[in-house]
Amino acid sequence: MIEEKISESKNTDKKNSSEYNLKPTDTKSILSRFKDFKYEPSFCVPTGFKQFDGFLKGGFPDGLHILSAKPSKGKTTLCTQMADQGAQSGIDVLYISLEMNPQKLISQSISRHLYLKYGEQTTSTSTGKHYLAKSAYDIRTHRYADSYSSKEKEAIENAISEYEQYCSRITYYDREIISRKNKGYEGFKHTLANYAKTHERFLVIIDYIQILSFIVNDRVSDKQRIDEVVYNLKDFSYKFGVPVLAISSSNRNSYDDEGSMQAFNGSSSLDFTADSLFYLQNAGMDFSTEDKSEIKRKARTQILENSIMMLYNKT
């Protein structure tokens, strides 16, 4: 009886060891590649913003990149534009939009095409002068379509045609990706894995982390749920060698301060798990001399340009 148990134990050990037979990193092959002195450009996704791409040495490399800002600072708008410009350069984009309906994102893209092409140009109609450029809301709802002139309709059709030239490279998923119908968080991970099977090099955009974390195990704390999401996204980026750009809300205590690591305090492991951290804020604010009431007044009453601050980078 004892001999049978020993034999059974040995067989179990052999089975377990074969299941977990992980090979160590091949150091020799790495050193051999270093000795070749051959330039091997790494895969990166250009943002389409010349100065920003120069700062990133070409664009986002593989890894997890976090973009944060206070509410309504343009995080989604910036990511939508980077998705468009990446697709225009030939890069496939997987955009997970958990906050905003993809219809709104697409209308923003078409509105941007209109403004970039026509700017402040107007056309005369029976109801007065109309701008050829239209807001995203106008494009979605057609609220003034009955009064559009032929030039206005032609301008919109041209903008849509420009968008159609590259939009097939952008795959959108809305909140359905985390629904019970799609098996929640497991369904989300499965959808990403399936996309990776049919695409070699691509950019993933997650908008945004905190919403995604809501569907993770509800028996743990908020920080632990965000931890799991962050670790899974980083593992995905490394497994497939692609960049993942994820939007994160910032710490409320940092809303009126200059962008800093303080914005990520209390956001679990974001600040040390991510490969880079970026903060979007108003340009031209002198946080060192102006008091918070003045900063709030400017943000509320003035149209200000945004600037991106890199807080952390280990790529």
Order of alpha helices (4+ residues) and beta strands (2+ residues): alpha-alpha-beta-alpha-beta-beta-alpha-beta-alpha-beta-beta-alpha-alpha-beta-alpha-beta-alpha-alpha-beta-alpha-beta-alpha-beta
